[in-house]
Amino acid sequence: MEYIQNCHVKKLSPIATPKQIKTELSISEKSIKTVLKGRQTVKNILQKQDPRLLVIVGPCSVHEPQEVLEYAQKLNKLRKELEEQIFVIMRVYFEKPRTSIGWKGLINDPFLDGSHDIETGLRTARQLLLTLTEMGMYTATEFLDPVVPQYLDDLIVWAAIGARTTQSQTHREMASGLSMPVGFKNGTDGDLNIAINAIKSAMYSHHFLGIDQNGQNATISTTGNSWGHIILRGGRSQTNYDETNIHKAIKQLLSAHLMPAVTVDCSHGNSRKQHTQQEIVWHHVLEQRLAGNKSIIGLMLESYLREGKQKIPTHHKDLQYGLSITDGCIGWEQTEQLLTQSCAALRQNQSNLVMV
């Protein structure tokens, strides 16, 4: 039968089951409390029961856990200082979709050398999430491979479905069974209907093939996830963070009988893939929020220890510390200033409303 099946499969390498890895790296009571509190807060923000601004901020991707922990310690301290006005969740992205080829993220290739030790990647990702949630840091990630949530979903507060996968039936089905709120990005061409249809699809029950916690093939039947919402990330030739486009998105959501809740991604199409433009997008959207548009519930920002990005070098010793290896990020100092100033503006705005 070798000549008629798996013709292009070079190797099949069994790995530990979700249950085995979750037993080895078990979730603590403190992490459980962090995750449950974070998920409920996001739900409250989506329903306008919590007036705070949701901010999802952090590196474009994780490639060096120790660097990420240094960033997380800084962000966690700032998170506590801002929590009256801003609810901060940290980007902890382990999977990277690719238009053609390239590094697919820490889970797929944790050693950055093409060895693709996925089991080590899963363990490394889970250990990092355990450390973050135990320190009280809320976590966000993009789920790409439909098997990965079985290993990590108990440690994630908020999940994203990316622009390349929002139209995918597989990812809509997966989202319908995820345990946390899920943001769907508009398509890479800027099409909002793709995301709106995805939100609606994920609200319903689905039945599909997957694996259970023991690694056994299974039919997965879901209840549907009613906490889907849209992320505006711009398109190839256009941005969509301006007042006109945001009102258009709200109108389309209402017409589809969905929550009028909009999160704006300051990176990607909205910044023309120029990390230095993220601050412009941020201020423009924040001004709309301060002017009274409470349907803008969140902002996303790509930020790391140092500004910019680097290519993956041949030798790991040549990696520059605290610098992204995927999309360019703004540095920590700019991040801290942006969030602190925004918190002050939101506080002042709230005070003015109370006085009136």
Secondary structure, 3 states (H helix, E strand, C coil): CCCCCCCCCCCCCCCCCHHHHHHHCCCCHHHHHHHHHHHHHHHHHHCCCCCCEEEEEECCCCCCHHHHHHHHHHHHHHHHHHCCCEEEEEECCCCCCCCCCCCCCCCCCCCCCCCCCHHHHHHHHHHHHHHHHHCCCCEEEECCCCCCHHHHHHHCCEEEECCCCCCCHHHHHHHHHCCCCEEEECCCCCCHHHHHHHHHHHCCCCEEEEECCCCCEEEEECCCCCCEEEEECCCCCCCCCCHHHHHHHHHHHHHCCCCCCEEEECCHHHHCCCHHHHHHHHHHHHHHHHCCCCCEEEEEEEECCCCEECCCCCCHHHCCCCCECCCCEECHHHHHHHHHHHHHHHHHHHHHHHHC
